[in-house]
Structures are given as structure tokens and as C-alpha cells.
Amino acid sequence: MKKDTMNDGTTNPFVHQLKLTTLQTIQVFLMSLTIAPIKMIFTILSLALTWFLALIFTIGDPIQEDRMHYIGPFRKKLYQIFRYLGRMDLFFMGLHRINVKGKRASAKDAPILVAVPHSSILDIFIWFVSDPMPTAVSKYENFETPIFGTLLKAIQPILVKREDRKSRKNSVQFLKQRMDMPNMWPQMIVFPEGTCTNSRSLIQFKAGAFLPGVAVQPVVLRYLNKMNSFTWTECGPGGLTLMWFTLCQFYVKAEIEYLPVFVPNILEQADAEMYATNVRLSISNCLHLPCSEYSIEDWQLMRYALRFNFPPKNAVVAFPSVSKKYKLNYISVKERFSEYATVVKAKGLMTVEMFAQLLNLSVSPTVQLLFRMYDTENCGLITFKQYIMGFYGVSLPAVTENWDVTLNLIKKRCFLTKCINDFEISICARLTSCDNTTDNYTSMCNRPELAKLLYILESSETVPQ
């Protein structure tokens, strides 16, 4: 069986494994009994003080999802104190010194800062490195989180509900309005990847931050410690575990680098997706960091997989490439995953028996043939990505009578070297006689998209055994 590299940390950006050496294990043990608890106490006290100031800072401020107000002169004076307290919180966490490379552009030259890679909750240090303290775009759920929600409110964010189209549209409108009033609003920081990754590649950027068509300044965040207790991904150590391991380090080596401002051309101003793609490529070339065919939708599938007791790392499909090739949206892929995971569950990979169960059929030579058309690795198991590609690349062309595509795939996947003409003649004969309202597969198979193809393939004399 071939290794599925999609699901390990080398290619899947949402997988991180924290491996400690013997010396690091001893360090964590000793620090847990001595210095780490003291650092935790000071961090909590400092955070409580910061939260209290943030509470004062936001009293009477009617910041809501659909109504954003800029702060007055008095609050601006408190803003600087808030930044110092935030920096103190990070100091007790171990970020004693943050190395800064390059120069931060002004809000006039670059209204938006694009921060990558987004890999840790400690990425918030970017807010407290330089003055003035910027604002951000954040999901609305963060605003409702105790303590953190108050801190978030203090930086005047634009709030967005990811699942609400109207909310997403409004957030873009608010962003454009702020770009038109640079003297009234702080500079904006966005994490275009939309979620945390293992920082080994750049996943697809979301286009929202690039819709205003203004200049952006890429900002690179780095953690240089040998023990990586910072990376927080869907498949990896939990947030509390990482936080404790970070407290068990003597200090955290962090670095921020401001790259040259990226000014969009006319085409990029008119096409936010092109703009986002070109900025990602520019950062990739500058850092020698590869771009990966994954996006936040893959992360959402991993979260959704938990409902089925399904291994999250097996749920990714490299959504941008699959979506572009088969013209799919997230809802369509999610529906296919529901049917796949309901059968596979904790196993994570589909066997031919599970495939037949999904179709509500027995394991016949015809079902095995169709399974082989899905199984592109010839290992006897189908990943969810292979199921998606098989369903939309093999099954639907047959249903929509795109027979040339189907025949070519059948010949390619079944390694036919004999009787190809007879096989094609057999299929053509079935095309003329196939009646989706009467054939046996339509009445038995619970997937009408596959019933016609199964009927066409059924031929004991020509189907390879």
C-alpha cells in the first residue's frame, strides 16, 4: 500500500507533530516544577490587568457586527497604554525580545498589512511590536469569547460571520470604507490564510482583504526556537498543551520582517483573486516557501469530520484545485463527505466492500471495476479526495452523456489491452438500450448518478476480472 502523503505533516498544512528530544523532555519536566508555574501566574495577572484596561477602553463603545465607530481623542491616549500592557503579557509568556527586520510602511502607503504564515496564537505579538497599534478583521465567534472578546473589541476590529453571506459582504464594505478614511482608522492587519497552519507552506489566500484594491505590505512572522511549541493546527497538540510547553521554554525567539509594499496594477485592482494569488507568489518567492493547494475549506472539512468520528487529517481534498477542476463549491464537497464518512467512519479509508455498501449493492465484478476507476493509487483503498475526483470525474460525465471522457477513463483505469473494440461496442450497445426508469441498477442502487454507469459497465464477457 502506498503512503498517502496528503495526510502527513510534510504536505498537509493542518498537521503538526511536537517531537521532543531527551534533553527537551527533561527541560519541560524541570521547568514544570519550578519556573513555568511562576511565569503562568504573572501571565494571568498581567492579562487580567490588560483585560481591565480593555474593559474601560470599550465602555459605552457600541461596536457591533453591523456598526463600527472610530475612537475619540481620550480613547486614543489609552490606546498606547493598552499596547504596553499587551507587550508585557507577551514578555511573561517568554517573548522577551522580538527581532524586527525591514520597515513598517505608513497607513497612507500601505493601508493593509498581510501577515503570514499564520501558525500560532502568539501571532498576536504583531499588534504590540510597533506604534500605532493596528486593527484587524476577525470572525464574530472570537468577539463572543470571554476575556479575549473584550481585548478584541479594544482594537476596533471588523467582525465577520463566515457562514453568513450578508455578513461577509458587509465586512468587505466596512473594509473599503476604512480604506477611504486612513486618517480616521488604524492600519489594518489581516491573516489571508484564514486559519493556522504548520507554516511549511502558504495555503490559498482569501480574496476579501484584496477587494479594496489598495497597496498591501506583506509581513512575515517567524519562531526560531528548536522546540516548536507554538504551531497550533487542527491535527496536533491542543492550545493549552502548547501554551504550557511554551512556558517551559527559557525564552521565545520571535522575528517579524516587513517586506516591500506590493502595489497592485490595474488588472489586480479589478480582480481580487488574481491580486491575492500574486501577493502569495511574491511572498513565496521571497521566502523560498512553497505554495500549497490547500485552503481554509480543507480546514473546515477537518472540523466537520469530527462529527462522524472520522480522522480529520483524512478529510482534506486540496480544495482550490478540486474546486477549480470540477467547478465545485464547499457545500457540494461537504455533501459528498457526509455520504463518504457515514460509511467509512473511523477507518478513514474506503474499501470495495464499503463502496458497495454506499451504493446499496453487492460486490460484483462491475462494482469492482468502478471501484478501480476511483482507486488511482491501485492500493485497494479510496481516500476521500479520490472519491471526490472519481464521483465528479468518472461518474457524472457518464450521467451527463459525456461518453468520450468516460470511455477514456475506463480504458486508462482498467488497463485494457485486449478487446477494447469489443468493450466499446458493448458499451455503445448498452447506451442504445439503457433506460434509467427500468434497469435493475436504478431500482437497487441508492445513487442514481452511478446507476446508469454501472448498467453500462456490466458485461461479463468484456469487463476485466
C-alpha positions as CSV (number, residue, x, y, z in Angstrom):
1,M,0.0,0.0,0.0
2,K,1.4,3.4,-1.0
3,K,1.8,6.1,1.6
4,D,-0.8,8.8,1.5
5,T,1.4,11.9,1.8
6,M,-1.6,14.1,1.8
7,N,-2.3,13.2,5.4
8,D,1.1,13.6,7.0
9,G,2.8,16.8,8.1
10,T,5.0,17.1,5.1
11,T,2.2,18.2,2.8
12,N,-0.9,18.6,4.9
13,P,-0.6,22.1,6.3
14,F,-3.0,21.4,9.1
15,V,-0.9,18.6,10.7
16,H,1.8,19.3,13.3
17,Q,3.7,16.8,15.5
18,L,5.5,18.1,18.5
19,K,8.5,15.8,19.0
20,L,10.8,16.4,22.0
21,T,14.4,15.3,22.4
22,T,15.5,13.7,25.6
23,L,17.0,17.0,26.8
24,Q,13.8,18.9,25.9
25,T,11.7,16.4,27.8
26,I,14.0,16.8,30.9
27,Q,13.7,20.6,30.4
28,V,9.9,20.5,30.3
29,F,9.8,18.3,33.4
30,L,12.1,20.5,35.5
31,M,10.5,23.8,34.3
32,S,7.0,22.5,35.1
33,L,8.1,22.1,38.7
34,T,9.9,25.4,39.0
35,I,9.8,28.4,36.6
36,A,6.7,27.6,34.4
37,P,4.1,28.0,37.3
38,I,5.6,31.3,38.2
39,K,5.5,32.5,34.6
40,M,1.9,31.4,34.4
41,I,0.9,33.3,37.5
42,F,2.5,36.5,36.2
43,T,1.0,36.0,32.8
44,I,-2.5,35.6,34.3
45,L,-2.1,38.7,36.4
46,S,-0.8,40.8,33.5
47,L,-3.6,39.5,31.3
48,A,-6.2,40.4,33.9
49,L,-4.8,44.0,34.1
50,T,-4.8,44.2,30.3
51,W,-8.4,43.0,30.2
52,F,-9.5,45.5,32.8
53,L,-8.0,48.4,30.8
54,A,-9.7,47.0,27.6
55,L,-13.0,46.9,29.5
56,I,-12.5,50.6,30.5
57,F,-11.4,51.4,26.9
58,T,-14.6,49.9,25.5
59,I,-17.2,51.1,28.0
60,G,-20.0,52.8,26.1
61,D,-18.5,51.9,22.7
62,P,-21.3,50.5,20.5
63,I,-19.1,48.2,18.4
64,Q,-21.2,45.6,16.8
65,E,-21.0,43.4,13.7
66,D,-23.0,45.9,11.6
67,R,-21.9,49.2,13.2
68,M,-18.3,50.3,13.7
69,H,-17.3,53.6,15.3
70,Y,-13.8,55.1,15.5
71,I,-12.4,56.1,18.8
72,G,-12.2,59.7,20.1
73,P,-9.1,61.6,21.5
74,F,-9.5,60.2,25.1
75,R,-9.5,56.6,24.0
76,K,-6.6,57.2,21.7
77,K,-4.5,58.1,24.8
78,L,-5.5,54.9,26.5
79,Y,-4.5,53.0,23.3
80,Q,-0.8,53.4,23.9
81,I,-1.1,52.1,27.5
82,F,-3.0,49.1,26.1
83,R,-0.2,48.4,23.7
84,Y,2.4,48.5,26.5
85,L,0.3,46.1,28.6
86,G,-0.1,43.7,25.7
87,R,3.7,43.7,25.3
88,M,4.1,42.9,29.0
89,D,1.7,39.9,28.6
90,L,4.0,38.6,25.9
91,F,7.1,39.2,28.0
92,F,5.8,37.0,30.7
93,M,5.0,34.3,28.1
94,G,8.7,34.4,27.1
95,L,8.8,36.8,24.2
96,H,11.5,39.0,25.9
97,R,12.8,40.3,22.6
98,I,11.3,40.4,19.2
99,N,13.7,41.0,16.3
100,V,12.3,43.4,13.7
101,K,13.6,43.4,10.1
102,G,12.6,45.9,7.5
103,K,10.5,49.0,8.0
104,R,6.7,49.2,8.5
105,A,5.0,51.3,5.9
106,S,2.6,54.1,6.8
107,A,-1.1,53.7,6.6
108,K,-1.0,56.1,3.6
109,D,1.5,53.9,1.7
110,A,0.0,50.5,2.7
111,P,-3.4,50.6,4.4
112,I,-3.3,46.8,4.9
113,L,-0.6,44.6,6.4
114,V,-0.7,41.0,5.2
115,A,0.7,38.7,7.9
116,V,1.9,35.2,7.0
117,P,2.3,32.4,7.9
118,H,-0.4,32.3,10.5
119,S,0.6,29.4,12.7
120,S,0.2,30.3,16.4
121,I,-2.0,32.1,18.9
122,L,1.3,34.0,19.7
123,D,1.0,35.7,16.3
124,I,-0.8,38.5,18.3
125,F,2.6,39.9,19.1
126,I,2.4,41.7,15.8
127,W,-0.1,44.1,17.3
128,F,2.3,45.2,20.1
129,V,5.6,45.5,18.2
130,S,5.3,49.0,16.8
131,D,3.2,52.1,17.1
132,P,0.5,52.9,16.2
133,M,-1.3,49.6,17.1
134,P,-3.2,48.3,14.1
135,T,-6.7,46.8,13.9
136,A,-7.9,43.6,12.4
137,V,-10.6,41.5,10.7
138,S,-11.9,38.7,12.9
139,K,-14.5,36.1,12.9
140,Y,-17.5,37.0,15.1
141,E,-17.2,34.0,17.3
142,N,-13.9,35.5,18.7
143,F,-15.9,38.5,19.8
144,E,-18.1,36.4,22.0
145,T,-15.2,34.6,23.8
146,P,-14.9,35.7,27.4
147,I,-11.9,38.0,28.1
148,F,-10.5,37.6,24.6
149,G,-13.6,39.2,23.2
150,T,-13.1,42.3,25.3
151,L,-9.4,42.5,24.2
152,L,-10.5,42.1,20.6
153,K,-13.1,44.8,20.9
154,A,-10.5,47.2,22.1
155,I,-8.6,47.1,18.8
156,Q,-11.7,48.1,16.8
157,P,-11.9,45.0,14.5
158,I,-14.2,44.4,11.6
159,L,-16.3,41.4,12.6
160,V,-17.5,38.8,10.1
161,K,-19.6,35.6,10.4
162,R,-18.0,33.2,8.0
163,E,-21.2,31.2,7.3
164,D,-23.3,34.3,6.7
165,R,-23.1,35.7,3.1
166,K,-24.6,39.1,4.2
167,S,-22.1,39.4,7.0
168,R,-19.2,38.7,4.6
169,K,-20.5,41.3,2.2
170,N,-20.9,43.9,4.9
171,S,-17.4,43.2,6.2
172,V,-15.9,43.9,2.8
173,Q,-18.0,47.1,2.6
174,F,-16.7,48.2,6.0
175,L,-13.1,47.4,4.9
176,K,-13.5,49.6,1.8
177,Q,-14.9,52.4,3.9
178,R,-12.0,52.3,6.3
179,M,-9.5,52.4,3.4
180,D,-11.2,55.6,2.2
181,M,-10.6,57.2,5.6
182,P,-7.0,56.4,6.5
183,N,-6.7,59.3,9.0
184,M,-9.7,58.1,11.0
185,W,-8.8,54.4,11.3
186,P,-5.7,52.5,12.3
187,Q,-3.8,50.4,9.8
188,M,-5.4,47.0,9.2
189,I,-3.8,43.6,9.8
190,V,-5.2,40.5,8.0
191,F,-4.1,36.9,8.0
192,P,-5.2,36.0,4.5
193,E,-4.8,32.2,5.0
194,G,-7.8,32.4,7.4
195,T,-6.6,29.8,9.9
196,C,-3.4,28.4,11.5
197,T,-1.1,26.1,9.5
198,N,2.2,24.4,10.3
199,S,4.0,27.2,8.4
200,R,5.7,24.8,6.0
201,S,3.8,26.3,3.0
202,L,1.4,29.0,2.1
203,I,-2.2,27.9,1.7
204,Q,-4.5,29.8,-0.6
205,F,-5.2,33.4,0.4
206,K,-8.8,34.5,0.8
207,A,-9.6,37.4,-1.5
208,G,-11.6,39.5,0.9
209,A,-8.6,41.7,2.1
210,F,-7.7,42.4,-1.5
211,L,-11.1,43.6,-2.7
212,P,-10.4,47.3,-1.9
213,G,-7.6,47.1,-4.4
214,V,-5.2,49.2,-2.3
215,A,-1.5,48.6,-1.7
216,V,-0.5,46.0,0.9
217,Q,2.6,45.3,2.9
218,P,3.5,41.6,3.4
219,V,4.7,40.8,7.0
220,V,6.5,37.6,7.8
221,L,6.2,36.0,11.3
222,R,8.9,33.6,12.5
223,Y,9.6,31.5,15.6
224,L,13.2,30.4,15.8
225,N,13.3,28.1,18.9
226,K,14.4,24.5,18.3
227,M,11.4,23.2,20.3
228,N,8.4,24.2,18.2
229,S,5.7,24.7,20.9
230,F,4.0,27.4,19.0
231,T,2.4,25.8,16.0
232,W,-1.3,25.2,16.6
233,T,-3.1,23.2,13.9
234,E,-6.2,21.1,13.7
235,C,-4.3,17.9,13.9
236,G,-1.7,18.4,16.6
237,P,-1.3,19.3,20.3
238,G,-4.1,21.4,21.8
239,G,-3.8,25.1,22.7
240,L,-3.4,24.5,26.5
241,T,-0.6,21.9,25.9
242,L,1.3,24.3,23.6
243,M,0.8,27.1,26.0
244,W,2.3,25.1,28.8
245,F,5.2,23.9,26.7
246,T,5.9,27.5,25.7
247,L,6.0,28.5,29.4
248,C,8.6,25.7,29.9
249,Q,11.0,27.4,27.4
250,F,13.5,29.8,28.8
251,Y,12.5,32.4,26.2
252,V,10.9,32.6,22.8
253,K,12.9,33.7,19.8
254,A,10.4,35.6,17.6
255,E,11.1,37.6,14.5
256,I,9.0,39.9,12.3
257,E,10.0,41.1,8.8
258,Y,8.3,43.8,6.9
259,L,8.7,43.1,3.1
260,P,8.4,45.7,0.4
261,V,5.0,47.2,-0.3
262,F,3.0,45.4,-3.0
263,V,1.2,47.9,-5.2
264,P,-1.5,46.3,-7.4
265,N,-1.7,47.0,-11.1
266,I,-5.0,47.8,-12.9
267,L,-5.8,44.1,-13.6
268,E,-5.2,43.2,-9.9
269,Q,-7.3,46.1,-8.7
270,A,-10.2,44.7,-10.8
271,D,-9.6,41.0,-9.8
272,A,-9.2,40.4,-6.1
273,E,-8.4,36.7,-6.6
274,M,-5.6,37.5,-9.0
275,Y,-4.3,40.1,-6.6
276,A,-4.3,37.6,-3.7
277,T,-2.6,34.9,-5.8
278,N,0.1,37.3,-7.0
279,V,0.8,38.5,-3.5
280,R,1.1,34.9,-2.3
281,L,3.5,34.1,-5.1
282,S,5.6,37.2,-4.3
283,I,5.9,36.2,-0.7
284,S,6.6,32.6,-1.6
285,N,9.5,33.6,-3.9
286,C,10.9,36.0,-1.3
287,L,10.9,33.4,1.5
288,H,11.5,30.3,-0.7
289,L,8.4,28.9,0.9
290,P,6.2,26.7,-1.3
291,C,2.5,27.4,-2.1
292,S,0.2,24.5,-1.4
293,E,-3.1,23.6,-3.0
294,Y,-5.0,23.8,0.3
295,S,-7.3,26.4,1.7
296,I,-9.4,27.2,4.8
297,E,-12.2,25.0,3.2
298,D,-9.9,22.0,3.9
299,W,-9.7,23.0,7.5
300,Q,-13.4,23.4,7.7
301,L,-13.8,19.8,6.3
302,M,-11.4,18.6,9.0
303,R,-13.6,20.2,11.7
304,Y,-16.7,18.8,10.1
305,A,-15.1,15.3,10.1
306,L,-15.2,15.2,13.9
307,R,-19.0,14.9,13.8
308,F,-18.6,11.5,12.2
309,N,-15.8,10.2,14.4
310,F,-13.7,10.4,11.2
311,P,-9.9,11.1,11.2
312,P,-9.7,14.8,10.4
313,K,-6.5,14.6,8.5
314,N,-8.1,12.2,6.0
315,A,-10.8,14.8,5.1
316,V,-8.7,17.2,3.1
317,V,-9.0,17.3,-0.6
318,A,-6.8,20.2,-1.7
319,F,-10.0,22.2,-2.2
320,P,-8.7,25.0,-4.5
321,S,-7.6,22.6,-7.2
322,V,-10.6,20.2,-6.9
323,S,-13.0,23.2,-6.9
324,K,-11.4,24.7,-10.0
325,K,-11.2,21.4,-11.9
326,Y,-14.8,20.3,-11.3
327,K,-16.4,23.7,-10.6
328,L,-17.4,22.7,-7.1
329,N,-18.4,24.8,-4.1
330,Y,-17.8,23.9,-0.4
331,I,-21.4,22.8,0.1
332,S,-21.1,20.2,-2.7
333,V,-17.9,18.7,-1.3
334,K,-19.4,18.7,2.2
335,E,-22.4,16.7,0.9
336,R,-20.1,14.1,-0.7
337,F,-18.1,13.9,2.5
338,S,-21.2,13.2,4.6
339,E,-22.1,10.2,2.5
340,Y,-18.5,9.0,2.4
341,A,-17.9,9.4,6.2
342,T,-21.2,7.8,7.1
343,V,-19.9,4.5,5.6
344,V,-16.2,4.8,6.4
345,K,-16.3,6.4,9.9
346,A,-13.2,5.9,12.0
347,K,-11.5,3.8,9.3
348,G,-10.6,6.9,7.3
349,L,-10.3,5.0,4.0
350,M,-12.9,3.2,1.9
351,T,-12.6,-0.5,0.8
352,V,-14.5,-2.0,-2.0
353,E,-17.0,-3.5,0.4
354,M,-17.7,-0.1,1.9
355,F,-18.0,1.3,-1.7
356,A,-20.6,-1.4,-2.5
357,Q,-22.4,-0.6,0.8
358,L,-22.5,3.1,-0.2
359,L,-24.2,2.0,-3.4
360,N,-26.5,-0.4,-1.7
361,L,-25.2,-3.2,-3.9
362,S,-23.2,-6.4,-3.6
363,V,-19.6,-6.6,-4.5
364,S,-19.9,-7.6,-8.2
365,P,-17.3,-7.5,-10.9
366,T,-18.9,-4.4,-12.2
367,V,-18.8,-2.6,-8.8
368,Q,-15.1,-3.7,-8.5
369,L,-14.4,-2.2,-11.9
370,L,-16.0,1.1,-10.9
371,F,-14.0,1.0,-7.7
372,R,-10.8,0.5,-9.7
373,M,-11.7,3.6,-11.6
374,Y,-11.8,5.6,-8.4
375,D,-8.7,3.9,-6.9
376,T,-6.0,5.9,-8.7
377,E,-3.2,4.6,-6.4
378,N,-4.1,0.9,-7.1
379,C,-3.8,0.1,-3.4
380,G,-7.3,-1.3,-2.8
381,L,-8.4,1.8,-0.7
382,I,-10.1,5.1,-1.7
383,T,-9.3,8.3,0.1
384,F,-12.0,11.0,0.3
385,K,-10.1,13.1,-2.3
386,Q,-10.1,10.1,-4.7
387,Y,-13.8,9.6,-4.1
388,I,-14.5,13.3,-5.0
389,M,-12.4,13.0,-8.1
390,G,-14.0,9.7,-9.1
391,F,-17.5,10.9,-8.5
392,Y,-17.1,14.1,-10.5
393,G,-14.5,12.9,-12.9
394,V,-15.9,9.5,-13.8
395,S,-19.5,9.1,-12.7
396,L,-21.0,12.4,-13.6
397,P,-19.6,12.5,-17.2
398,A,-21.4,9.2,-17.8
399,V,-24.7,10.6,-16.4
400,T,-24.4,13.7,-18.5
401,E,-23.6,11.6,-21.5
402,N,-20.0,12.9,-21.9
403,W,-19.1,9.4,-23.1
404,D,-15.7,10.2,-24.6
405,V,-14.4,11.2,-21.1
406,T,-15.9,8.1,-19.5
407,L,-14.5,5.7,-22.2
408,N,-11.0,7.2,-21.9
409,L,-11.1,6.9,-18.1
410,I,-12.4,3.3,-18.3
411,K,-9.6,2.3,-20.6
412,K,-7.0,4.2,-18.6
413,R,-8.0,2.9,-15.2
414,C,-8.8,-0.7,-16.2
415,F,-5.5,-1.2,-18.1
416,L,-7.4,-2.6,-21.1
417,T,-5.0,-4.1,-23.7
418,K,-7.4,-6.6,-25.3
419,C,-10.9,-6.5,-26.7
420,I,-11.0,-2.7,-26.4
421,N,-13.2,-2.5,-29.5
422,D,-15.4,-5.2,-28.2
423,F,-15.7,-3.4,-24.9
424,E,-16.6,-0.1,-26.6
425,I,-19.1,-1.9,-28.8
426,S,-20.6,-3.5,-25.7
427,I,-20.9,-0.1,-24.0
428,C,-22.4,1.5,-27.1
429,A,-25.0,-1.3,-27.4
430,R,-25.9,-0.6,-23.8
431,L,-26.2,3.1,-24.5
432,T,-28.9,2.5,-27.0
433,S,-30.8,0.1,-24.7
434,C,-30.3,1.8,-21.3
435,D,-33.4,3.0,-19.7
436,N,-32.9,4.7,-16.3
437,T,-36.5,4.1,-15.4
438,T,-36.4,0.3,-15.8
439,D,-32.9,-1.1,-15.4
440,N,-32.1,-3.1,-12.3
441,Y,-29.4,-0.8,-11.0
442,T,-31.7,2.2,-10.9
443,S,-34.1,0.2,-8.7
444,M,-31.4,-1.2,-6.4
445,C,-28.6,1.5,-6.3
446,N,-29.2,4.3,-3.9
447,R,-27.1,6.6,-6.0
448,P,-28.9,7.5,-9.3
449,E,-25.8,9.3,-10.5
450,L,-24.0,5.9,-10.6
451,A,-26.8,3.6,-11.7
452,K,-26.5,4.3,-15.4
453,L,-22.8,4.0,-15.4
454,L,-22.9,0.7,-13.6
455,Y,-25.5,-0.6,-16.0
456,I,-23.3,0.4,-18.9
457,L,-20.2,-1.3,-17.5
458,E,-21.9,-4.6,-16.7
459,S,-20.7,-7.1,-19.3
460,S,-19.3,-10.4,-18.0
461,E,-17.6,-11.1,-21.3
462,T,-15.7,-7.8,-21.6
463,V,-15.2,-6.4,-18.1
464,P,-11.7,-7.3,-16.9
465,Q,-11.8,-9.6,-13.9
